[in-house]
């Protein structure tokens, strides 16, 4: 039994909305690729090309001191 014409896929607004979103995202991706090819990235400094390095972070625990501070006296 054939379906009624009002239930055909091309009469569903959600299909057209999805097609419009897909077309817009593809067009936007193409435009970004086109624009990105026009503007070249500046070269990186030679120090950054040497390889991965650890960031300069303080140690997880502070170094132990020779004299640990004692408890403070309560004010009277």
RAQUIBEL-V473462 format. One record per pair of residues at least 24 apart in sequence whose ideal C-beta (glycine too) atoms are under 6 Angstrom apart, sorted by the first residue. I is the first residue (numbers start at 1). J is the second residue. D is the distance in whole Angstrom. If there is no record, write none. Layout:
i: <I/I>
j: <J/J>
d: <D/D>
//
This chain:
none
//
